Amino acid sequence: MTETARRLTRKGQATHDRIVAAAARLMLEQGVARTTIEDIQAAAGVSPSQLYHYFPGKDALVTAVIEHQTTQVLDVHQDCLQRLDTIDSLGRWRDVMVSILTEMQCVGGCPLGSLASDLSDSDPVARTQLAAAFARWQELIREGLADLQARGELASQADPAALAVAMLAAVQGGLLLSQVSRDPAPLRIAVDTMVDHLHALTRPAVP
């Protein structure tokens, strides 16, 4: 949360949050570059003076949107990844992602992935912020896999940190292909393939 947001009244916080939510929606739908301050002002139903009271410019709005989307995305994944008891329980996580994607009709892709595609090469500050967001996501997966390993559900020789990178890459690739094809199957296949790999690591070798 920004320093400005911490000082807001309840009414001010509601206005601040409405502006951020409107900006996040527009930036996901039409891209960061094509989203103007005027677009956000109209979508949020605020005057120019209100908007600039909370955000001095577009850069500040982009920062707030990344923070907002990070919280929205990681809250969903944290709830699933902190309740793993077997490798197959990753299927619940997959089903949540597929359900969200299906509800969105596969439009928009990953909010963080879309922002990364838009901003990583043009905005070093945003790239750093997004890298930190993905690192947090990756750590949630690593912790979930490490918990499985501690339970004896994942092979002791497995590397949860490396597997977390591979799993997140599979999720991001699956989300992108699902967005392009307007079909959640690529995401489902990508995650299921990683789950099969985890099982293969854990099953004893056949003599």
Secondary structure, 3 states (H helix, E strand, C coil): CCHHHHCCCHHHHHHHHHHHHHHHHHHHHHCCCCCCHHHHHHHHCCCHHHHHHHCCCHHHHHHHHHHHHHHHHHHHHHHHHCCCCCHHHHHHHHHHHHHHHHHCCCCCCCHHHHHHHHHCCCCHHHHHHHHHHHHHHHHHHHHHHHHHHHCCCCCCCCCHHHHHHHHHHHHHHHHHHHHHHCCCHHHHHHHHHHHHHHHHHHCCCCC
